[in-house]
Amino acid sequence: MFESVGSLAAGPWVYALVALSVLLDVFLPVLPSGVLVITAATAAAAGSGAAAAGQVPHEVPDILALILCAATASVLGDLVAYRLAWRGGERLDRAIARSRRLTTAQERLGEALARGGGALVVLARFAPAGRSIVSLCAGAAHRRARDFLPWSALAGLSWAGYSVALGYYGAQWLGATWLSTGVSLAALFGAGAAAGFLVRRRPAS
């Protein structure tokens, strides 16, 4: 199994692939960034097991580097979406006004940031398309970067750490098999579904 999974996530290029996927999925939420992160973490767990046996067939990702790579790309993607929305002008404002979901998200985000709290930003990072909505709404509403970016960084680090932990410890407990990868992905999607439910349940003031 290490050969099959590791071959997909071996070598330094895996960091570039993960970073690019995480960076772009703020605009294209269908990109499998979570799948790539978990697969790379599974390969890292398989590599650590092979190292303990004195047999590492090829280079495997470093866990800390993988977390930092995914978290940094997440924040950079948020920042790009935030700045584009900031400069979007009246066309983007009209697009948000036509969507009840975006309008509600913008109001809730504004309230959360105005209170000095950004738990909504962190929670939305796990929800499907939540990261996109939060980043675009923060920029369109001209929220201050110093209010938004620290929470974006916490959200990116939390998501990256959680995703890597799922892949790594799933492989440690269940073995480096496609079953462990599937269980880890199910846990990631489950967290996303729960986050989406909680975001929708948060009452607007």
C-alpha positions as CSV (number, residue, x, y, z in Angstrom):
1,M,0.0,0.0,0.0
2,F,2.9,2.4,0.7
3,E,4.0,2.0,-2.9
4,S,0.5,2.9,-4.3
5,V,-0.2,5.8,-1.9
6,G,3.3,7.0,-1.6
7,S,3.9,7.1,-5.3
8,L,1.0,9.6,-5.5
9,A,2.5,11.9,-2.8
10,A,6.2,11.5,-3.0
11,G,8.8,14.1,-3.8
12,P,8.9,17.8,-3.1
13,W,6.4,18.6,-5.9
14,V,3.6,17.4,-3.6
15,Y,3.9,20.6,-1.6
16,A,3.4,22.7,-4.8
17,L,0.4,20.6,-5.8
18,V,-1.2,20.9,-2.4
19,A,-0.5,24.6,-2.2
20,L,-1.9,25.2,-5.7
21,S,-5.1,23.2,-5.0
22,V,-5.7,24.9,-1.6
23,L,-5.0,28.3,-3.0
24,L,-7.4,27.9,-5.9
25,D,-10.3,26.2,-4.2
26,V,-11.4,29.5,-2.7
27,F,-12.6,30.2,-6.3
28,L,-13.3,26.6,-7.3
29,P,-14.5,24.7,-4.2
30,V,-14.8,21.5,-6.2
31,L,-11.0,21.1,-6.3
32,P,-10.0,18.1,-4.1
33,S,-7.6,20.0,-1.8
34,G,-8.7,18.0,1.2
35,V,-8.3,14.8,-0.6
36,L,-4.7,15.8,-1.6
37,V,-3.8,16.8,1.9
38,I,-5.1,13.6,3.4
39,T,-3.4,11.4,0.8
40,A,-0.1,13.2,1.4
41,A,-0.5,12.7,5.2
42,T,-1.3,9.0,4.7
43,A,1.9,8.7,2.6
44,A,3.8,10.4,5.4
45,A,2.4,7.9,7.9
46,A,3.3,5.0,5.7
47,G,6.8,6.4,5.2
48,S,7.4,6.7,9.0
49,G,6.4,3.0,9.3
50,A,8.8,2.1,6.5
51,A,11.6,4.1,8.1
52,A,11.1,2.3,11.4
53,A,11.6,-0.9,9.5
54,G,14.7,0.5,7.8
55,Q,13.1,0.5,4.3
56,V,12.0,3.8,2.8
57,P,11.5,3.3,-1.0
58,H,11.3,7.0,-1.8
59,E,10.9,10.4,-0.2
60,V,7.7,11.1,1.7
61,P,6.1,14.4,2.9
62,D,7.1,16.0,6.2
63,I,4.0,16.4,8.4
64,L,4.9,19.9,9.8
65,A,5.9,21.2,6.3
66,L,2.6,19.8,4.9
67,I,0.5,21.6,7.6
68,L,2.4,24.9,7.1
69,C,2.1,24.6,3.3
70,A,-1.7,24.0,3.3
71,A,-2.3,26.7,6.0
72,T,-0.2,29.3,4.2
73,A,-1.9,28.6,0.8
74,S,-5.3,28.8,2.6
75,V,-4.6,32.3,3.9
76,L,-3.1,33.5,0.6
77,G,-6.2,32.3,-1.2
78,D,-8.4,34.0,1.3
79,L,-6.4,37.2,0.9
80,V,-6.7,37.1,-2.9
81,A,-10.4,36.6,-2.8
82,Y,-10.8,39.3,-0.2
83,R,-8.8,41.9,-2.2
84,L,-10.7,41.0,-5.4
85,A,-14.0,41.4,-3.7
86,W,-12.8,44.7,-2.1
87,R,-12.2,46.1,-5.6
88,G,-15.3,44.4,-7.1
89,G,-17.4,47.5,-7.0
90,E,-21.1,47.8,-7.7
91,R,-21.3,44.7,-9.8
92,L,-20.2,42.4,-7.0
93,D,-22.5,44.3,-4.5
94,R,-25.4,43.7,-6.8
95,A,-24.5,40.0,-7.1
96,I,-24.4,39.6,-3.3
97,A,-27.7,41.6,-2.9
98,R,-29.4,39.2,-5.3
99,S,-28.4,36.2,-3.1
100,R,-30.1,35.8,0.2
101,R,-27.4,33.3,1.3
102,L,-24.6,35.8,0.5
103,T,-26.4,38.7,2.1
104,T,-27.1,36.8,5.3
105,A,-23.5,35.6,5.4
106,Q,-22.2,39.1,4.9
107,E,-24.4,40.4,7.7
108,R,-23.3,37.7,10.1
109,L,-19.7,38.1,9.3
110,G,-19.9,41.8,9.8
111,E,-21.5,41.3,13.2
112,A,-18.9,38.7,14.2
113,L,-15.9,40.9,13.2
114,A,-17.4,44.0,14.8
115,R,-17.7,42.2,18.1
116,G,-14.0,41.3,17.8
117,G,-14.7,37.6,17.3
118,G,-14.3,35.6,14.2
119,A,-15.4,32.1,15.2
120,L,-17.7,32.2,12.2
121,V,-14.6,32.6,9.9
122,V,-13.0,29.5,11.5
123,L,-16.2,27.5,11.3
124,A,-17.0,28.4,7.7
125,R,-13.5,27.2,6.7
126,F,-14.8,23.6,7.2
127,A,-18.2,24.1,5.5
128,P,-18.6,23.5,1.8
129,A,-17.9,26.8,0.0
130,G,-17.9,28.5,3.3
131,R,-14.4,29.8,2.9
132,S,-15.4,31.4,-0.5
133,I,-18.4,33.1,0.9
134,V,-16.6,34.5,4.0
135,S,-13.6,35.8,2.0
136,L,-15.7,37.4,-0.7
137,C,-18.2,38.9,1.7
138,A,-15.5,40.3,4.0
139,G,-13.9,42.0,1.0
140,A,-17.2,43.3,-0.5
141,A,-18.2,44.8,2.8
142,H,-14.8,46.4,3.1
143,R,-14.0,44.8,6.5
144,R,-10.6,45.8,7.8
145,A,-7.9,43.3,6.9
146,R,-6.6,43.4,10.5
147,D,-10.0,42.1,11.7
148,F,-10.3,39.4,9.0
149,L,-6.8,38.0,8.3
150,P,-5.9,36.8,11.8
151,W,-9.1,34.7,11.9
152,S,-8.4,33.5,8.3
153,A,-4.9,32.4,9.5
154,L,-6.5,30.5,12.5
155,A,-9.1,29.0,10.2
156,G,-6.4,27.8,7.7
157,L,-4.2,26.4,10.4
158,S,-7.1,24.6,12.0
159,W,-8.3,23.1,8.8
160,A,-4.8,22.1,7.7
161,G,-3.9,20.6,11.1
162,Y,-7.2,18.7,11.2
163,S,-6.9,17.3,7.7
164,V,-3.3,16.2,8.1
165,A,-4.1,14.6,11.5
166,L,-6.9,12.6,9.9
167,G,-4.7,11.3,7.2
168,Y,-1.7,10.6,9.4
169,Y,-3.4,9.0,12.4
170,G,-5.9,7.2,10.3
171,A,-3.0,5.4,8.6
172,Q,-1.3,4.8,11.9
173,W,-4.4,3.2,13.4
174,L,-5.9,1.4,10.4
175,G,-2.8,0.9,8.3
176,A,-1.8,2.7,5.1
177,T,-4.7,1.4,3.1
178,W,-7.4,2.9,0.9
179,L,-9.8,2.1,3.8
180,S,-8.0,4.4,6.1
181,T,-7.9,7.1,3.5
182,G,-11.7,6.7,2.9
183,V,-12.4,6.8,6.6
184,S,-10.3,10.0,7.0
185,L,-12.1,11.6,4.0
186,A,-15.5,10.7,5.5
187,A,-14.4,12.4,8.8
188,L,-13.4,15.5,6.9
189,F,-16.6,15.6,5.0
190,G,-18.5,14.9,8.2
191,A,-16.9,17.9,9.8
192,G,-17.8,20.0,6.8
193,A,-21.4,19.0,7.0
194,A,-21.5,19.7,10.7
195,A,-19.9,23.1,10.2
196,G,-22.3,24.0,7.4
197,F,-25.2,23.1,9.7
198,L,-23.9,25.2,12.6
199,V,-23.3,28.2,10.2
200,R,-26.8,28.0,9.0
201,R,-28.2,27.7,12.6
202,R,-26.4,30.8,13.8
203,P,-29.2,33.4,14.3
204,A,-28.8,36.8,12.7
205,S,-29.2,39.7,15.1
